[in-house]
Amino acid sequence: MMPAPNSAALLLLLLLPGTLTGNTDSVPIQVEVQNPIDKIPPVTYSTHVVYRGILLGAMKTLMASNSDFKFTFTEDPNYGPYLHSVNGVAGNKEKHTYWELLVQSPNGKITRPNVGIGCYIPNANETIILRFGEW
Ligand code: B12
């Protein structure tokens, strides 16, 4: 006879839908491009990411579906994808410019993730801010 599932395991399954079953939910997010250096007005795009998917995936999806949004990245041997350019504007070592990654949660709070586009996992309804800035 099959042993009865223990109650803690049963509770976990009930509380975490999608953890064991395939979750096909698409998580809506926005991507906002800010370039105060070149005085370009901010542009906001809507896109989505798969359940627990990385930001890089959402950015690729957006680029494939919207010809106004494009980006390039380089591969760092230690930290993975480094966002090099957005909409034709590239960071520059000599000029000390780069694309900063910021996240605005639905309550308006802005944070600066301590990982890059290849590691950050967006939450529903976040606005991902790609901000051209100086270091
Ligand atoms: C200086 C620095 C920067 C500078 C680099 C300027 C330059 N060209 O010199 C600037 C300000 C551009 C920067 C940006 C970011 N950084 Co930084 N940075 C550092 C720091 C303090 C030192 C790196 C260094 O000079 N090492 C010495 C040199 C000789 O080694 P290197 O391998 O050639 O270094 C290169 C890489 O580190 C690369 N780099 C720097 N930051 C990042 C971040 C990512 C995700 C990638 C792929 C590459 C990368 O730039 C360096 C110069 O080419 C480290 C922390 C540390 N103490 O190591 C964090 C660090 C590497 N950065 C980090 C982060 C998170 C970022 C940002 C994502 C922050 C943000 N939210 O915007 C952005 C990158 C956004 C993007 N465009 O993809 C994290 C990476 C952790 C991770 N696992 O992803 C670190 C470890 C700091 C932390 N928070 O813990 N960073």
Residues whose N, C-alpha, C, O or C-beta is under 5 A from the ligand:
A	BS01	B12	D76 Y79 G80 P81 Y82 L83 Y98 W99 E100 L101 R112 P113 N114 V115 G116 W135
